[in-house]
Amino acid sequence: MEGGGLGMEPDREKHSAMGRARQRGQADKEDASDPAQRAAQISRCQMLTLTGDPRRSATLGERDLGTAAVSASEDSQKVPDGKPYPADKGGRSSGFSETRRGLPPQTTFSLSSFVLKYLLFLSNLVLCVLGLVTLALGLWGLVDKESFAQERIGHIGTDPMLLFVCLGLALFLLCLSGCMGSLRENVCLLQAFSAGLLAVLSSQVLAAIVAYSLQGQIEGSLRTGMLTAMARYQDDLDLRFIMDEIQTGLQCCGADSYQDWEVNIYYNCSAPGARACGVPASCCVDPLENGTVGNSQCGFGARHLDEFSAHSVVFLGGCLGAVARWMERHSGAMWTVAIISLAVQVLVLFASGRLLEDIRRKKAAWQRGSA
């Protein structure tokens, strides 16, 4: 029996050691939940090590001092003055890393993404202001001319100010979505901006193709529009301004010839008054009397004259031919402007797509970190 008791003694010691190891493992888990206790324990163990106290092995047992020290250093980060960071509402030190708090790691944009973001924001902000100015100008013109009055509402479709209103509103809404979408990194707004810009770009390319293939029909439409503007020359100040600028700048008169002013009731040869069989002053070769004072009656009665005599008084050629000649002379510059405009729009569309891709990648990284 004594021999058997001696044989059982090592087994009891072995089971006792295993029980102590399990207790120490449970204690480690409990200590891990409290960073302050773990930091104090590690500090105590380090002091025992420095003083050579043999209780170090009994205190640590089989624990990994290096791992525990690393964990304690992460949880008890110190500021330069040696004081710990203040604890947050959960009782944890604010020096915890975001990963140990269960939060996703921070992800930042690259320099190219930063530049794209604020380049889109600033460019769209400028265009937003331009759109608002255009919209306000169009509304002011409609209100100032009383275009919404009952007797004029029927002609509002041909009012040039309506074009300003539509263009200004479309430009403002499109650029506002791009401005706010890039600033707030809003995927929906950026997608709307990209879709709108793509629609504008596609419509411009389609309009160029249609204009090239339907030149005859477009010329007929321009002639009809110009004759309409001439008929309403005295009634619509905007159309009057446009016609005067075209005739003065291109040195032309009427649509096809100066005789086209017959469509205007005031310059018609059967109309009463001094304007009968005349043309506006913007058709005159020299509308200034003595080179200083404008002569608004220089074109009165010009269509009573024969072409040889009228040639020295007014321009005989129409404005449609003058516009065609002007476009031929400046075709190179027009193509250059068109190509640059399309290239800028394509670059903006590419920048918007690149920013969208960066935002999605950032959100995906955030979601992976929070999982």
Buried (B, 14 or more C-beta within 10 A) or exposed (E): EEEEEEEEEEEEEEEEEEEEEEEBEEBBEEBEEBBBEBBBBBEEBBEBEEEEEEEBEEBBBEBEEEEBBEBBEBBBEEEEEEEBBEBEEEEBBEBBEEEEEEEBEEBEBEEEBEEBBEBBBEBBBEBBEBBBBBBEBBBEBBEEBEBEEEEBEEBBEBBBBBEBBEBBBBBBBBBBBBBBBBBEBBBEBBBBBBBBBBEBBEEBEEEEEEEEEEEEEEEEEBBEEBBBBBBBBBBBEBBBEBBBEBBBEBEBBBBBBBBBBBBBBBBBEEBEEEBBBBBBBBBBBEBEEEEEEEBEBBBBBBBEBEEEEBEEBBBBBBBBBBBEEBEEEEEEEEEEEEEEEBEEBEEBBEBBBBBBEBBEEBEEBBEEBEE
